[in-house]
Amino acid sequence: MDLSRHTPIIKPWEHPAPITIIGVGATGSKIAMALVALGFTNLRCYDFDVVEEHNLPNQAYLHQHIGMLKVDALAELVKMKTGNVIVTGK
């Protein structure tokens, strides 16, 4: 992933503290995906909810994630996009 356009402004490797996101629904899932797209890898995401069909239009999840815990589906998306692993909690 080419981060060269963003690194003059923000350098994710200079921010080693974990970023915690509690709730990875509409807002949390999009924020998490935006952070990993910027190069942040030290995310800790917590949610106890599952992906339902009505979540698909406004959350980061795909059809194949229906029925999965949101944190597990998010971890799968992050892995697909970046190859990185995030810490998840239920």
C-alpha positions in Angstrom: 0.0 0.0 0.0 1.4 3.4 -1.0 1.2 5.8 1.8 3.5 8.5 0.3 0.8 11.1 -0.2 0.0 11.1 3.5 3.3 10.7 5.2 4.2 14.4 5.0 1.2 15.1 7.2 0.9 12.0 9.4 3.4 9.3 10.2 1.6 6.3 11.7 4.8 4.6 12.8 5.4 7.7 15.1 2.2 6.9 17.0 2.9 3.5 18.8 0.1 3.8 21.3 -2.9 1.6 20.4 -6.0 3.2 19.0 -9.1 1.8 20.7 -12.4 1.8 19.0 -15.4 0.8 21.0 -18.3 -0.1 18.7 -17.6 -1.0 15.1 -20.9 -0.4 13.6 -21.7 2.5 11.1 -19.1 5.0 12.4 -16.6 2.7 14.1 -16.2 0.3 11.1 -15.6 3.2 8.7 -13.2 4.9 11.1 -11.2 1.7 11.5 -11.0 1.2 7.8 -9.9 4.8 7.3 -7.2 4.4 9.9 -5.8 1.3 8.4 -5.8 2.9 5.0 -3.6 5.7 6.5 -1.2 3.0 7.7 -2.2 2.6 11.4 -1.8 -1.0 12.4 -2.2 -0.9 16.2 -6.0 -0.9 16.4 -8.0 -2.5 19.3 -11.6 -2.9 18.4 -14.5 -4.0 20.6 -18.1 -4.9 19.9 -20.4 -7.7 20.8 -22.9 -7.3 17.9 -23.1 -9.4 14.8 -23.4 -8.2 11.2 -26.9 -8.2 9.9 -28.2 -7.7 6.4 -29.5 -4.2 7.2 -26.0 -3.2 8.3 -24.5 -3.6 4.8 -25.5 -0.2 3.3 -24.0 2.0 6.0 -21.2 -0.1 7.5 -17.9 -1.5 6.1 -19.0 -5.1 5.9 -19.7 -7.3 3.0 -22.5 -9.8 2.3 -20.3 -12.7 3.3 -19.9 -11.2 6.8 -23.6 -11.6 7.7 -23.9 -13.6 10.9 -20.3 -13.0 12.0 -19.3 -10.9 15.0 -18.6 -7.4 13.8 -15.1 -7.4 15.3 -14.3 -10.7 13.5 -15.7 -9.4 10.2 -13.6 -6.1 10.6 -10.5 -8.1 11.4 -11.1 -10.0 8.1 -11.5 -6.8 6.1 -8.4 -5.3 7.6 -6.4 -8.5 6.8 -7.7 -8.5 3.2 -6.9 -4.8 2.7 -3.6 -4.5 4.4 -2.3 -7.9 5.5 -2.3 -6.6 9.1 -3.9 -8.1 12.2 -5.9 -6.0 14.6 -6.7 -6.8 18.2 -10.4 -7.5 18.7 -12.6 -8.1 21.7 -16.2 -9.2 22.1 
